[in-house]
Amino acid sequence: MWRWWQRLAATRLLEVDARGELVWETALLTVARQVGKTWWLRDVCDWRLEHGDRFGAEQLVLSTGKDLAVVREMQRPARMRAK
């Protein structure tokens, strides 16, 4: 279950205008360590991959990080589905 700030950030990030186009092209998320950034990002990336039809094309999502172990853990569900 997401924290309040995760729900708010996702709501704003995925906000659309009257034409159905995303309001925000770019987002910068800066929060303290150990508050759920990685898992929030995983969920948002996963949602974006699964809803490419909303954006008119198949989606390509790139996620990186400085810690390979954390990145692998974050990407595990998507990798399992890809297999």
PDB file of N, CA, C and O in Angstrom:
ATOM      1  N   MET A   1       0.836  -1.176   0.000  1.00  0.00           N
ATOM      2  CA  MET A   1       0.000   0.000   0.000  1.00  0.00           C
ATOM      3  C   MET A   1       0.891   1.252   0.000  1.00  0.00           C
ATOM      4  O   MET A   1       1.857   1.351   0.756  1.00  0.00           O
ATOM      5  N   TRP A   2       0.541   2.176  -0.850  1.00  0.00           N
ATOM      6  CA  TRP A   2       1.324   3.396  -0.972  1.00  0.00           C
ATOM      7  C   TRP A   2       1.105   4.352   0.193  1.00  0.00           C
ATOM      8  O   TRP A   2       0.037   4.383   0.805  1.00  0.00           O
ATOM      9  N   ARG A   3       2.133   5.124   0.480  1.00  0.00           N
ATOM     10  CA  ARG A   3       2.027   6.215   1.450  1.00  0.00           C
ATOM     11  C   ARG A   3       1.299   7.391   0.792  1.00  0.00           C
ATOM     12  O   ARG A   3       1.112   7.413  -0.425  1.00  0.00           O
ATOM     13  N   TRP A   4       0.892   8.363   1.605  1.00  0.00           N
ATOM     14  CA  TRP A   4       0.131   9.501   1.082  1.00  0.00           C
ATOM     15  C   TRP A   4       0.900  10.243  -0.002  1.00  0.00           C
ATOM     16  O   TRP A   4       0.315  10.644  -1.008  1.00  0.00           O
ATOM     17  N   TRP A   5       2.198  10.430   0.187  1.00  0.00           N
ATOM     18  CA  TRP A   5       2.956  11.201  -0.792  1.00  0.00           C
ATOM     19  C   TRP A   5       3.101  10.440  -2.106  1.00  0.00           C
ATOM     20  O   TRP A   5       3.178  11.048  -3.174  1.00  0.00           O
ATOM     21  N   GLN A   6       3.138   9.092  -2.027  1.00  0.00           N
ATOM     22  CA  GLN A   6       3.239   8.287  -3.243  1.00  0.00           C
ATOM     23  C   GLN A   6       1.953   8.402  -4.066  1.00  0.00           C
ATOM     24  O   GLN A   6       2.004   8.521  -5.290  1.00  0.00           O
ATOM     25  N   ARG A   7       0.815   8.367  -3.398  1.00  0.00           N
ATOM     26  CA  ARG A   7      -0.469   8.523  -4.092  1.00  0.00           C
ATOM     27  C   ARG A   7      -0.559   9.901  -4.749  1.00  0.00           C
ATOM     28  O   ARG A   7      -0.971  10.026  -5.902  1.00  0.00           O
ATOM     29  N   LEU A   8      -0.167  10.932  -3.995  1.00  0.00           N
ATOM     30  CA  LEU A   8      -0.209  12.293  -4.530  1.00  0.00           C
ATOM     31  C   LEU A   8       0.735  12.440  -5.721  1.00  0.00           C
ATOM     32  O   LEU A   8       0.349  13.006  -6.743  1.00  0.00           O
ATOM     33  N   ALA A   9       1.952  11.943  -5.607  1.00  0.00           N
ATOM     34  CA  ALA A   9       2.925  12.061  -6.697  1.00  0.00           C
ATOM     35  C   ALA A   9       2.442  11.337  -7.948  1.00  0.00           C
ATOM     36  O   ALA A   9       2.579  11.861  -9.053  1.00  0.00           O
ATOM     37  N   ALA A  10       1.887  10.155  -7.792  1.00  0.00           N
ATOM     38  CA  ALA A  10       1.380   9.410  -8.951  1.00  0.00           C
ATOM     39  C   ALA A  10       0.192  10.118  -9.580  1.00  0.00           C
ATOM     40  O   ALA A  10       0.079  10.178 -10.804  1.00  0.00           O
ATOM     41  N   THR A  11      -0.682  10.648  -8.760  1.00  0.00           N
ATOM     42  CA  THR A  11      -1.848  11.376  -9.275  1.00  0.00           C
ATOM     43  C   THR A  11      -1.410  12.566 -10.113  1.00  0.00           C
ATOM     44  O   THR A  11      -1.930  12.790 -11.206  1.00  0.00           O
ATOM     45  N   ARG A  12      -0.453  13.329  -9.599  1.00  0.00           N
ATOM     46  CA  ARG A  12       0.021  14.506 -10.335  1.00  0.00           C
ATOM     47  C   ARG A  12       0.819  14.096 -11.574  1.00  0.00           C
ATOM     48  O   ARG A  12       0.663  14.704 -12.633  1.00  0.00           O
ATOM     49  N   LEU A  13       1.664  13.086 -11.457  1.00  0.00           N
ATOM     50  CA  LEU A  13       2.487  12.647 -12.579  1.00  0.00           C
ATOM     51  C   LEU A  13       1.630  12.180 -13.750  1.00  0.00           C
ATOM     52  O   LEU A  13       1.979  12.413 -14.908  1.00  0.00           O
ATOM     53  N   LEU A  14       0.518  11.527 -13.457  1.00  0.00           N
ATOM     54  CA  LEU A  14      -0.336  10.968 -14.504  1.00  0.00           C
ATOM     55  C   LEU A  14      -1.537  11.855 -14.829  1.00  0.00           C
ATOM     56  O   LEU A  14      -2.492  11.407 -15.464  1.00  0.00           O
ATOM     57  N   GLU A  15      -1.485  13.103 -14.396  1.00  0.00           N
ATOM     58  CA  GLU A  15      -2.559  14.063 -14.652  1.00  0.00           C
ATOM     59  C   GLU A  15      -2.652  14.359 -16.148  1.00  0.00           C
ATOM     60  O   GLU A  15      -1.632  14.552 -16.809  1.00  0.00           O
ATOM     61  N   VAL A  16      -3.875  14.396 -16.679  1.00  0.00           N
ATOM     62  CA  VAL A  16      -4.092  14.693 -18.094  1.00  0.00           C
ATOM     63  C   VAL A  16      -4.962  15.938 -18.235  1.00  0.00           C
ATOM     64  O   VAL A  16      -5.731  16.289 -17.341  1.00  0.00           O
ATOM     65  N   ASP A  17      -4.816  16.594 -19.385  1.00  0.00           N
ATOM     66  CA  ASP A  17      -5.620  17.783 -19.654  1.00  0.00           C
ATOM     67  C   ASP A  17      -6.934  17.395 -20.325  1.00  0.00           C
ATOM     68  O   ASP A  17      -7.254  16.211 -20.432  1.00  0.00           O
ATOM     69  N   ALA A  18      -7.692  18.385 -20.775  1.00  0.00           N
ATOM     70  CA  ALA A  18      -9.003  18.139 -21.393  1.00  0.00           C
ATOM     71  C   ALA A  18      -8.904  17.295 -22.654  1.00  0.00           C
ATOM     72  O   ALA A  18      -9.866  16.619 -23.019  1.00  0.00           O
ATOM     73  N   ARG A  19      -7.754  17.322 -23.329  1.00  0.00           N
ATOM     74  CA  ARG A  19      -7.558  16.517 -24.543  1.00  0.00           C
ATOM     75  C   ARG A  19      -7.054  15.112 -24.242  1.00  0.00           C
ATOM     76  O   ARG A  19      -6.859  14.304 -25.150  1.00  0.00           O
ATOM     77  N   GLY A  20      -6.844  14.831 -22.960  1.00  0.00           N
ATOM     78  CA  GLY A  20      -6.353  13.522 -22.571  1.00  0.00           C
ATOM     79  C   GLY A  20      -4.845  13.380 -22.645  1.00  0.00           C
ATOM     80  O   GLY A  20      -4.323  12.268 -22.564  1.00  0.00           O
ATOM     81  N   GLU A  21      -4.133  14.496 -22.800  1.00  0.00           N
ATOM     82  CA  GLU A  21      -2.673  14.456 -22.885  1.00  0.00           C
ATOM     83  C   GLU A  21      -2.065  14.727 -21.517  1.00  0.00           C
ATOM     84  O   GLU A  21      -2.611  15.487 -20.717  1.00  0.00           O
ATOM     85  N   LEU A  22      -0.933  14.097 -21.266  1.00  0.00           N
ATOM     86  CA  LEU A  22      -0.271  14.307 -19.992  1.00  0.00           C
ATOM     87  C   LEU A  22       0.071  15.783 -19.787  1.00  0.00           C
ATOM     88  O   LEU A  22       0.558  16.450 -20.700  1.00  0.00           O
ATOM     89  N   VAL A  23      -0.186  16.274 -18.598  1.00  0.00           N
ATOM     90  CA  VAL A  23       0.122  17.663 -18.261  1.00  0.00           C
ATOM     91  C   VAL A  23       1.616  17.832 -18.039  1.00  0.00           C
ATOM     92  O   VAL A  23       2.191  18.848 -18.431  1.00  0.00           O
ATOM     93  N   TRP A  24       2.241  16.860 -17.420  1.00  0.00           N
ATOM     94  CA  TRP A  24       3.658  16.956 -17.056  1.00  0.00           C
ATOM     95  C   TRP A  24       4.497  16.052 -17.940  1.00  0.00           C
ATOM     96  O   TRP A  24       4.323  14.834 -17.932  1.00  0.00           O
ATOM     97  N   GLU A  25       5.402  16.642 -18.699  1.00  0.00           N
ATOM     98  CA  GLU A  25       6.312  15.854 -19.537  1.00  0.00           C
ATOM     99  C   GLU A  25       7.493  15.340 -18.731  1.00  0.00           C
ATOM    100  O   GLU A  25       8.049  14.287 -19.042  1.00  0.00           O
ATOM    101  N   THR A  26       7.877  16.074 -17.702  1.00  0.00           N
ATOM    102  CA  THR A  26       9.047  15.744 -16.907  1.00  0.00           C
ATOM    103  C   THR A  26       8.696  15.846 -15.434  1.00  0.00           C
ATOM    104  O   THR A  26       7.939  16.725 -15.022  1.00  0.00           O
ATOM    105  N   ALA A  27       9.248  14.949 -14.657  1.00  0.00           N
ATOM    106  CA  ALA A  27       9.041  15.007 -13.209  1.00  0.00           C
ATOM    107  C   ALA A  27      10.377  14.776 -12.523  1.00  0.00           C
ATOM    108  O   ALA A  27      11.199  13.982 -12.982  1.00  0.00           O
ATOM    109  N   LEU A  28      10.578  15.470 -11.438  1.00  0.00           N
ATOM    110  CA  LEU A  28      11.772  15.287 -10.613  1.00  0.00           C
ATOM    111  C   LEU A  28      11.280  14.988  -9.203  1.00  0.00           C
ATOM    112  O   LEU A  28      10.627  15.820  -8.573  1.00  0.00           O
ATOM    113  N   LEU A  29      11.593  13.816  -8.724  1.00  0.00           N
ATOM    114  CA  LEU A  29      11.155  13.382  -7.404  1.00  0.00           C
ATOM    115  C   LEU A  29      12.353  13.380  -6.469  1.00  0.00           C
ATOM    116  O   LEU A  29      13.309  12.636  -6.685  1.00  0.00           O
ATOM    117  N   THR A  30      12.309  14.197  -5.445  1.00  0.00           N
ATOM    118  CA  THR A  30      13.387  14.222  -4.457  1.00  0.00           C
ATOM    119  C   THR A  30      12.771  14.044  -3.076  1.00  0.00           C
ATOM    120  O   THR A  30      12.028  14.896  -2.589  1.00  0.00           O
ATOM    121  N   VAL A  31      13.093  12.936  -2.472  1.00  0.00           N
ATOM    122  CA  VAL A  31      12.615  12.639  -1.122  1.00  0.00           C
ATOM    123  C   VAL A  31      13.753  11.962  -0.358  1.00  0.00           C
ATOM    124  O   VAL A  31      14.761  11.564  -0.941  1.00  0.00           O
ATOM    125  N   ALA A  32      13.573  11.843   0.928  1.00  0.00           N
ATOM    126  CA  ALA A  32      14.604  11.247   1.778  1.00  0.00           C
ATOM    127  C   ALA A  32      14.828   9.771   1.439  1.00  0.00           C
ATOM    128  O   ALA A  32      14.053   9.157   0.705  1.00  0.00           O
ATOM    129  N   ARG A  33      15.887   9.237   1.984  1.00  0.00           N
ATOM    130  CA  ARG A  33      16.194   7.814   1.802  1.00  0.00           C
ATOM    131  C   ARG A  33      15.173   6.946   2.537  1.00  0.00           C
ATOM    132  O   ARG A  33      14.594   7.351   3.545  1.00  0.00           O
ATOM    133  N   GLN A  34      14.974   5.765   2.013  1.00  0.00           N
ATOM    134  CA  GLN A  34      14.176   4.735   2.679  1.00  0.00           C
ATOM    135  C   GLN A  34      12.717   5.124   2.904  1.00  0.00           C
ATOM    136  O   GLN A  34      12.136   4.790   3.936  1.00  0.00           O
ATOM    137  N   VAL A  35      12.124   5.831   1.936  1.00  0.00           N
ATOM    138  CA  VAL A  35      10.716   6.192   2.087  1.00  0.00           C
ATOM    139  C   VAL A  35       9.832   5.575   1.003  1.00  0.00           C
ATOM    140  O   VAL A  35       8.638   5.869   0.936  1.00  0.00           O
ATOM    141  N   GLY A  36      10.408   4.725   0.160  1.00  0.00           N
ATOM    142  CA  GLY A  36       9.602   4.025  -0.828  1.00  0.00           C
ATOM    143  C   GLY A  36       9.727   4.517  -2.261  1.00  0.00           C
ATOM    144  O   GLY A  36       8.851   4.240  -3.080  1.00  0.00           O
ATOM    145  N   LYS A  37      10.796   5.243  -2.585  1.00  0.00           N
ATOM    146  CA  LYS A  37      10.980   5.743  -3.954  1.00  0.00           C
ATOM    147  C   LYS A  37      11.066   4.593  -4.956  1.00  0.00           C
ATOM    148  O   LYS A  37      10.404   4.610  -5.994  1.00  0.00           O
ATOM    149  N   THR A  38      11.874   3.614  -4.640  1.00  0.00           N
ATOM    150  CA  THR A  38      12.112   2.520  -5.579  1.00  0.00           C
ATOM    151  C   THR A  38      10.830   1.779  -5.905  1.00  0.00           C
ATOM    152  O   THR A  38      10.555   1.500  -7.072  1.00  0.00           O
ATOM    153  N   TRP A  39      10.049   1.460  -4.900  1.00  0.00           N
ATOM    154  CA  TRP A  39       8.835   0.674  -5.126  1.00  0.00           C
ATOM    155  C   TRP A  39       7.755   1.513  -5.800  1.00  0.00           C
ATOM    156  O   TRP A  39       6.973   0.997  -6.599  1.00  0.00           O
ATOM    157  N   TRP A  40       7.711   2.795  -5.483  1.00  0.00           N
ATOM    158  CA  TRP A  40       6.781   3.703  -6.164  1.00  0.00           C
ATOM    159  C   TRP A  40       7.138   3.777  -7.642  1.00  0.00           C
ATOM    160  O   TRP A  40       6.268   3.670  -8.506  1.00  0.00           O
ATOM    161  N   LEU A  41       8.429   3.962  -7.925  1.00  0.00           N
ATOM    162  CA  LEU A  41       8.874   4.048  -9.311  1.00  0.00           C
ATOM    163  C   LEU A  41       8.583   2.749 -10.054  1.00  0.00           C
ATOM    164  O   LEU A  41       8.159   2.776 -11.210  1.00  0.00           O
ATOM    165  N   ARG A  42       8.807   1.620  -9.403  1.00  0.00           N
ATOM    166  CA  ARG A  42       8.502   0.330 -10.031  1.00  0.00           C
ATOM    167  C   ARG A  42       7.028   0.255 -10.410  1.00  0.00           C
ATOM    168  O   ARG A  42       6.694  -0.150 -11.524  1.00  0.00           O
ATOM    169  N   ASP A  43       6.156   0.635  -9.505  1.00  0.00           N
ATOM    170  CA  ASP A  43       4.719   0.579  -9.771  1.00  0.00           C
ATOM    171  C   ASP A  43       4.316   1.517 -10.903  1.00  0.00           C
ATOM    172  O   ASP A  43       3.514   1.146 -11.760  1.00  0.00           O
ATOM    173  N   VAL A  44       4.868   2.734 -10.910  1.00  0.00           N
ATOM    174  CA  VAL A  44       4.537   3.697 -11.958  1.00  0.00           C
ATOM    175  C   VAL A  44       5.056   3.215 -13.310  1.00  0.00           C
ATOM    176  O   VAL A  44       4.344   3.306 -14.310  1.00  0.00           O
ATOM    177  N   CYS A  45       6.278   2.707 -13.355  1.00  0.00           N
ATOM    178  CA  CYS A  45       6.830   2.166 -14.604  1.00  0.00           C
ATOM    179  C   CYS A  45       6.004   0.992 -15.096  1.00  0.00           C
ATOM    180  O   CYS A  45       5.724   0.882 -16.290  1.00  0.00           O
ATOM    181  N   ASP A  46       5.616   0.123 -14.191  1.00  0.00           N
ATOM    182  CA  ASP A  46       4.801  -1.039 -14.539  1.00  0.00           C
ATOM    183  C   ASP A  46       3.459  -0.596 -15.117  1.00  0.00           C
ATOM    184  O   ASP A  46       2.996  -1.140 -16.120  1.00  0.00           O
ATOM    185  N   TRP A  47       2.842   0.390 -14.480  1.00  0.00           N
ATOM    186  CA  TRP A  47       1.560   0.909 -14.973  1.00  0.00           C
ATOM    187  C   TRP A  47       1.727   1.454 -16.382  1.00  0.00           C
ATOM    188  O   TRP A  47       0.902   1.201 -17.261  1.00  0.00           O
ATOM    189  N   ARG A  48       2.804   2.204 -16.587  1.00  0.00           N
ATOM    190  CA  ARG A  48       3.042   2.808 -17.901  1.00  0.00           C
ATOM    191  C   ARG A  48       3.227   1.730 -18.972  1.00  0.00           C
ATOM    192  O   ARG A  48       2.704   1.860 -20.079  1.00  0.00           O
ATOM    193  N   LEU A  49       3.963   0.677 -18.650  1.00  0.00           N
ATOM    194  CA  LEU A  49       4.148  -0.422 -19.605  1.00  0.00           C
ATOM    195  C   LEU A  49       2.832  -1.081 -19.973  1.00  0.00           C
ATOM    196  O   LEU A  49       2.606  -1.430 -21.132  1.00  0.00           O
ATOM    197  N   GLU A  50       1.974  -1.248 -18.993  1.00  0.00           N
ATOM    198  CA  GLU A  50       0.705  -1.950 -19.204  1.00  0.00           C
ATOM    199  C   GLU A  50      -0.367  -1.088 -19.865  1.00  0.00           C
ATOM    200  O   GLU A  50      -1.394  -1.620 -20.286  1.00  0.00           O
ATOM    201  N   HIS A  51      -0.163   0.225 -19.969  1.00  0.00           N
ATOM    202  CA  HIS A  51      -1.187   1.118 -20.503  1.00  0.00           C
ATOM    203  C   HIS A  51      -0.695   1.922 -21.704  1.00  0.00           C
ATOM    204  O   HIS A  51      -1.046   3.092 -21.857  1.00  0.00           O
ATOM    205  N   GLY A  52       0.105   1.305 -22.542  1.00  0.00           N
ATOM    206  CA  GLY A  52       0.615   1.984 -23.727  1.00  0.00           C
ATOM    207  C   GLY A  52      -0.484   2.472 -24.655  1.00  0.00           C
ATOM    208  O   GLY A  52      -0.309   3.474 -25.348  1.00  0.00           O
ATOM    209  N   ASP A  53      -1.623   1.771 -24.677  1.00  0.00           N
ATOM    210  CA  ASP A  53      -2.730   2.185 -25.535  1.00  0.00           C
ATOM    211  C   ASP A  53      -3.230   3.591 -25.181  1.00  0.00           C
ATOM    212  O   ASP A  53      -3.735   4.303 -26.050  1.00  0.00           O
ATOM    213  N   ARG A  54      -3.095   3.988 -23.930  1.00  0.00           N
ATOM    214  CA  ARG A  54      -3.494   5.347 -23.530  1.00  0.00           C
ATOM    215  C   ARG A  54      -2.616   6.409 -24.162  1.00  0.00           C
ATOM    216  O   ARG A  54      -3.024   7.563 -24.290  1.00  0.00           O
ATOM    217  N   PHE A  55      -1.413   6.024 -24.556  1.00  0.00           N
ATOM    218  CA  PHE A  55      -0.450   6.975 -25.090  1.00  0.00           C
ATOM    219  C   PHE A  55      -0.221   6.775 -26.585  1.00  0.00           C
ATOM    220  O   PHE A  55       0.637   7.434 -27.172  1.00  0.00           O
ATOM    221  N   GLY A  56      -0.966   5.888 -27.194  1.00  0.00           N
ATOM    222  CA  GLY A  56      -0.919   5.719 -28.632  1.00  0.00           C
ATOM    223  C   GLY A  56       0.181   4.827 -29.164  1.00  0.00           C
ATOM    224  O   GLY A  56       0.341   4.708 -30.379  1.00  0.00           O
ATOM    225  N   ALA A  57       0.946   4.197 -28.284  1.00  0.00           N
ATOM    226  CA  ALA A  57       2.029   3.333 -28.764  1.00  0.00           C
ATOM    227  C   ALA A  57       2.530   2.462 -27.623  1.00  0.00           C
ATOM    228  O   ALA A  57       2.314   2.754 -26.447  1.00  0.00           O
ATOM    229  N   GLU A  58       3.205   1.386 -28.004  1.00  0.00           N
ATOM    230  CA  GLU A  58       3.863   0.556 -27.010  1.00  0.00           C
ATOM    231  C   GLU A  58       4.891   1.415 -26.274  1.00  0.00           C
ATOM    232  O   GLU A  58       5.544   2.265 -26.879  1.00  0.00           O
ATOM    233  N   GLN A  59       5.029   1.193 -24.984  1.00  0.00           N
ATOM    234  CA  GLN A  59       5.897   2.029 -24.169  1.00  0.00           C
ATOM    235  C   GLN A  59       7.251   1.370 -23.930  1.00  0.00           C
ATOM    236  O   GLN A  59       7.351   0.154 -23.764  1.00  0.00           O
ATOM    237  N   LEU A  60       8.276   2.192 -23.916  1.00  0.00           N
ATOM    238  CA  LEU A  60       9.617   1.766 -23.539  1.00  0.00           C
ATOM    239  C   LEU A  60       9.953   2.486 -22.242  1.00  0.00           C
ATOM    240  O   LEU A  60       9.959   3.716 -22.194  1.00  0.00           O
ATOM    241  N   VAL A  61      10.232   1.729 -21.199  1.00  0.00           N
ATOM    242  CA  VAL A  61      10.538   2.307 -19.897  1.00  0.00           C
ATOM    243  C   VAL A  61      11.956   1.905 -19.530  1.00  0.00           C
ATOM    244  O   VAL A  61      12.311   0.727 -19.574  1.00  0.00           O
ATOM    245  N   LEU A  62      12.757   2.886 -19.171  1.00  0.00           N
ATOM    246  CA  LEU A  62      14.141   2.654 -18.777  1.00  0.00           C
ATOM    247  C   LEU A  62      14.309   3.057 -17.330  1.00  0.00           C
ATOM    248  O   LEU A  62      13.985   4.181 -16.945  1.00  0.00           O
ATOM    249  N   SER A  63      14.813   2.144 -16.534  1.00  0.00           N
ATOM    250  CA  SER A  63      15.035   2.419 -15.125  1.00  0.00           C
ATOM    251  C   SER A  63      16.469   2.061 -14.787  1.00  0.00           C
ATOM    252  O   SER A  63      16.942   0.974 -15.118  1.00  0.00           O
ATOM    253  N   THR A  64      17.154   2.974 -14.131  1.00  0.00           N
ATOM    254  CA  THR A  64      18.542   2.730 -13.748  1.00  0.00           C
ATOM    255  C   THR A  64      18.729   3.056 -12.276  1.00  0.00           C
ATOM    256  O   THR A  64      17.832   3.600 -11.631  1.00  0.00           O
ATOM    257  N   GLY A  65      19.877   2.726 -11.760  1.00  0.00           N
ATOM    258  CA  GLY A  65      20.195   3.040 -10.374  1.00  0.00           C
ATOM    259  C   GLY A  65      21.658   2.775 -10.103  1.00  0.00           C
ATOM    260  O   GLY A  65      22.347   2.163 -10.919  1.00  0.00           O
ATOM    261  N   LYS A  66      22.129   3.230  -8.968  1.00  0.00           N
ATOM    262  CA  LYS A  66      23.547   3.048  -8.647  1.00  0.00           C
ATOM    263  C   LYS A  66      23.828   1.703  -7.994  1.00  0.00           C
ATOM    264  O   LYS A  66      24.977   1.263  -7.965  1.00  0.00           O
ATOM    265  N   ASP A  67      22.820   1.057  -7.480  1.00  0.00           N
ATOM    266  CA  ASP A  67      22.981  -0.212  -6.770  1.00  0.00           C
ATOM    267  C   ASP A  67      22.330  -1.321  -7.588  1.00  0.00           C
ATOM    268  O   ASP A  67      21.104  -1.404  -7.661  1.00  0.00           O
ATOM    269  N   LEU A  68      23.142  -2.166  -8.198  1.00  0.00           N
ATOM    270  CA  LEU A  68      22.642  -3.209  -9.084  1.00  0.00           C
ATOM    271  C   LEU A  68      21.666  -4.146  -8.381  1.00  0.00           C
ATOM    272  O   LEU A  68      20.676  -4.561  -8.983  1.00  0.00           O
ATOM    273  N   ALA A  69      21.920  -4.481  -7.143  1.00  0.00           N
ATOM    274  CA  ALA A  69      21.032  -5.392  -6.413  1.00  0.00           C
ATOM    275  C   ALA A  69      19.639  -4.787  -6.254  1.00  0.00           C
ATOM    276  O   ALA A  69      18.638  -5.485  -6.421  1.00  0.00           O
ATOM    277  N   VAL A  70      19.568  -3.505  -5.934  1.00  0.00           N
ATOM    278  CA  VAL A  70      18.261  -2.842  -5.779  1.00  0.00           C
ATOM    279  C   VAL A  70      17.543  -2.768  -7.121  1.00  0.00           C
ATOM    280  O   VAL A  70      16.337  -3.004  -7.193  1.00  0.00           O
ATOM    281  N   VAL A  71      18.272  -2.444  -8.179  1.00  0.00           N
ATOM    282  CA  VAL A  71      17.661  -2.357  -9.509  1.00  0.00           C
ATOM    283  C   VAL A  71      17.125  -3.720  -9.932  1.00  0.00           C
ATOM    284  O   VAL A  71      16.019  -3.811 -10.464  1.00  0.00           O
ATOM    285  N   ARG A  72      17.882  -4.758  -9.705  1.00  0.00           N
ATOM    286  CA  ARG A  72      17.407  -6.109 -10.064  1.00  0.00           C
ATOM    287  C   ARG A  72      16.136  -6.467  -9.300  1.00  0.00           C
ATOM    288  O   ARG A  72      15.198  -7.019  -9.876  1.00  0.00           O
ATOM    289  N   GLU A  73      16.103  -6.155  -8.013  1.00  0.00           N
ATOM    290  CA  GLU A  73      14.922  -6.448  -7.201  1.00  0.00           C
ATOM    291  C   GLU A  73      13.720  -5.652  -7.707  1.00  0.00           C
ATOM    292  O   GLU A  73      12.612  -6.180  -7.801  1.00  0.00           O
ATOM    293  N   MET A  74      13.947  -4.400  -8.025  1.00  0.00           N
ATOM    294  CA  MET A  74      12.863  -3.555  -8.520  1.00  0.00           C
ATOM    295  C   MET A  74      12.311  -4.074  -9.848  1.00  0.00           C
ATOM    296  O   MET A  74      11.101  -4.056 -10.072  1.00  0.00           O
ATOM    297  N   GLN A  75      13.196  -4.530 -10.717  1.00  0.00           N
ATOM    298  CA  GLN A  75      12.785  -4.965 -12.050  1.00  0.00           C
ATOM    299  C   GLN A  75      12.292  -6.412 -12.095  1.00  0.00           C
ATOM    300  O   GLN A  75      11.777  -6.857 -13.121  1.00  0.00           O
ATOM    301  N   ARG A  76      12.442  -7.142 -11.002  1.00  0.00           N
ATOM    302  CA  ARG A  76      12.105  -8.569 -11.000  1.00  0.00           C
ATOM    303  C   ARG A  76      10.697  -8.887 -11.524  1.00  0.00           C
ATOM    304  O   ARG A  76      10.573  -9.774 -12.368  1.00  0.00           O
ATOM    305  N   PRO A  77       9.628  -8.213 -11.070  1.00  0.00           N
ATOM    306  CA  PRO A  77       8.291  -8.555 -11.587  1.00  0.00           C
ATOM    307  C   PRO A  77       8.166  -8.368 -13.107  1.00  0.00           C
ATOM    308  O   PRO A  77       7.560  -9.192 -13.792  1.00  0.00           O
ATOM    309  N   ALA A  78       8.741  -7.282 -13.621  1.00  0.00           N
ATOM    310  CA  ALA A  78       8.672  -7.042 -15.071  1.00  0.00           C
ATOM    311  C   ALA A  78       9.478  -8.083 -15.829  1.00  0.00           C
ATOM    312  O   ALA A  78       9.059  -8.537 -16.894  1.00  0.00           O
ATOM    313  N   ARG A  79      10.620  -8.463 -15.296  1.00  0.00           N
ATOM    314  CA  ARG A  79      11.438  -9.493 -15.951  1.00  0.00           C
ATOM    315  C   ARG A  79      10.724 -10.842 -15.968  1.00  0.00           C
ATOM    316  O   ARG A  79      10.801 -11.579 -16.951  1.00  0.00           O
ATOM    317  N   MET A  80      10.035 -11.160 -14.884  1.00  0.00           N
ATOM    318  CA  MET A  80       9.292 -12.427 -14.821  1.00  0.00           C
ATOM    319  C   MET A  80       8.180 -12.443 -15.858  1.00  0.00           C
ATOM    320  O   MET A  80       7.970 -13.460 -16.520  1.00  0.00           O
ATOM    321  N   ARG A  81       7.467 -11.336 -16.009  1.00  0.00           N
ATOM    322  CA  ARG A  81       6.398 -11.257 -17.008  1.00  0.00           C
ATOM    323  C   ARG A  81       6.965 -11.342 -18.414  1.00  0.00           C
ATOM    324  O   ARG A  81       6.344 -11.937 -19.294  1.00  0.00           O
ATOM    325  N   ALA A  82       8.136 -10.757 -18.639  1.00  0.00           N
ATOM    326  CA  ALA A  82       8.738 -10.770 -19.969  1.00  0.00           C
ATOM    327  C   ALA A  82       9.121 -12.177 -20.401  1.00  0.00           C
ATOM    328  O   ALA A  82       9.092 -12.497 -21.589  1.00  0.00           O
ATOM    329  N   LYS A  83       9.477 -13.011 -19.439  1.00  0.00           N
ATOM    330  CA  LYS A  83       9.860 -14.389 -19.789  1.00  0.00           C
ATOM    331  C   LYS A  83       8.629 -15.147 -20.228  1.00  0.00           C
ATOM    332  O   LYS A  83       8.719 -16.327 -20.568  1.00  0.00           O
TER     333      LYS A  83
END
